[in-house]
Amino acid sequence: MNPRGEHVEAAAKRQWKPGVLARQAREAAVVFLSTLREIFDESAYARFLARNQVVSSRAAYGEFLRENAAAKAKRLKCC
């Protein structure tokens, strides 16, 4: 029983409306893809382009890699 005095099964069945599962799946996919973009530095590169106000090019990507490598070299390493 939940606080409203309903059986849990009835409350759970009432929550599933048409399109809810599809919306939740879309939202999960967006989070998953955003995570992958962060892991593979695509988001960092997009932020670099916006910060430096340049368009994507070989030269811009090379500068991004150099900046990224310099930042990683400055970080303290543990163990």
C-alpha positions as a Markdown table, in Angstrom:
| # | Residue | x | y | z |
|---|---|---|---|---|
| 1 | Met | 0.0 | 0.0 | 0.0 |
| 2 | Asn | 1.2 | 3.5 | -0.8 |
| 3 | Pro | 0.3 | 6.7 | 1.1 |
| 4 | Arg | -2.9 | 7.1 | -0.9 |
| 5 | Gly | -4.1 | 3.7 | 0.3 |
| 6 | Glu | -3.7 | 2.2 | -3.2 |
| 7 | His | -2.1 | -1.1 | -4.0 |
| 8 | Val | 1.4 | -0.6 | -5.4 |
| 9 | Glu | 0.5 | -2.5 | -8.6 |
| 10 | Ala | -2.4 | -0.3 | -9.4 |
| 11 | Ala | -0.3 | 2.8 | -8.9 |
| 12 | Ala | 2.5 | 1.4 | -11.1 |
| 13 | Lys | 0.0 | 0.6 | -13.9 |
| 14 | Arg | -1.5 | 4.1 | -13.8 |
| 15 | Gln | 2.0 | 5.7 | -14.3 |
| 16 | Trp | 2.6 | 4.1 | -17.8 |
| 17 | Lys | 0.8 | 6.4 | -20.2 |
| 18 | Pro | 1.3 | 6.2 | -24.0 |
| 19 | Gly | 4.5 | 7.8 | -25.0 |
| 20 | Val | 6.1 | 7.8 | -21.6 |
| 21 | Leu | 8.4 | 4.9 | -22.3 |
| 22 | Ala | 9.4 | 6.3 | -25.6 |
| 23 | Arg | 10.2 | 9.7 | -24.0 |
| 24 | Gln | 12.2 | 8.1 | -21.3 |
| 25 | Ala | 14.1 | 6.0 | -23.9 |
| 26 | Arg | 14.9 | 9.2 | -25.8 |
| 27 | Glu | 16.1 | 11.0 | -22.7 |
| 28 | Ala | 18.3 | 8.0 | -21.8 |
| 29 | Ala | 19.8 | 8.0 | -25.3 |
| 30 | Val | 20.5 | 11.7 | -25.0 |
| 31 | Val | 22.4 | 11.2 | -21.7 |
| 32 | Phe | 24.2 | 8.2 | -23.1 |
| 33 | Leu | 25.4 | 10.0 | -26.3 |
| 34 | Ser | 26.4 | 13.1 | -24.2 |
| 35 | Thr | 28.5 | 10.8 | -22.0 |
| 36 | Leu | 30.2 | 9.3 | -25.1 |
| 37 | Arg | 30.9 | 12.8 | -26.5 |
| 38 | Glu | 32.6 | 13.8 | -23.2 |
| 39 | Ile | 34.6 | 10.5 | -23.1 |
| 40 | Phe | 35.9 | 11.0 | -26.6 |
| 41 | Asp | 36.5 | 14.8 | -26.2 |
| 42 | Glu | 34.0 | 15.9 | -28.8 |
| 43 | Ser | 32.3 | 18.2 | -26.3 |
| 44 | Ala | 35.7 | 19.6 | -25.2 |
| 45 | Tyr | 36.5 | 20.3 | -28.9 |
| 46 | Ala | 33.2 | 22.0 | -29.4 |
| 47 | Arg | 33.8 | 24.2 | -26.3 |
| 48 | Phe | 37.3 | 25.0 | -27.6 |
| 49 | Leu | 35.8 | 26.1 | -30.9 |
| 50 | Ala | 33.3 | 28.3 | -29.2 |
| 51 | Arg | 35.8 | 29.8 | -26.8 |
| 52 | Asn | 38.3 | 30.7 | -29.5 |
| 53 | Gln | 35.5 | 31.6 | -32.0 |
| 54 | Val | 37.0 | 29.5 | -34.8 |
| 55 | Val | 35.4 | 27.0 | -37.2 |
| 56 | Ser | 36.4 | 23.3 | -37.2 |
| 57 | Ser | 39.5 | 22.7 | -39.3 |
| 58 | Arg | 42.8 | 20.8 | -39.3 |
| 59 | Ala | 44.6 | 23.7 | -37.8 |
| 60 | Ala | 42.0 | 24.3 | -35.1 |
| 61 | Tyr | 42.0 | 20.6 | -34.2 |
| 62 | Gly | 45.8 | 20.6 | -34.0 |
| 63 | Glu | 45.7 | 23.6 | -31.7 |
| 64 | Phe | 43.0 | 21.9 | -29.6 |
| 65 | Leu | 45.3 | 18.8 | -29.2 |
| 66 | Arg | 48.3 | 20.9 | -28.2 |
| 67 | Glu | 46.2 | 22.8 | -25.7 |
| 68 | Asn | 44.7 | 19.6 | -24.3 |
| 69 | Ala | 48.1 | 17.9 | -24.1 |
| 70 | Ala | 49.6 | 20.9 | -22.3 |
| 71 | Ala | 46.7 | 20.9 | -19.8 |
| 72 | Lys | 47.1 | 17.2 | -19.1 |
| 73 | Ala | 50.9 | 17.6 | -18.6 |
| 74 | Lys | 50.3 | 20.3 | -15.9 |
| 75 | Arg | 48.0 | 18.1 | -13.8 |
| 76 | Leu | 49.6 | 16.5 | -10.8 |
| 77 | Lys | 49.9 | 12.7 | -11.1 |
| 78 | Cys | 49.1 | 10.6 | -8.1 |
| 79 | Cys | 50.8 | 7.2 | -7.5 |
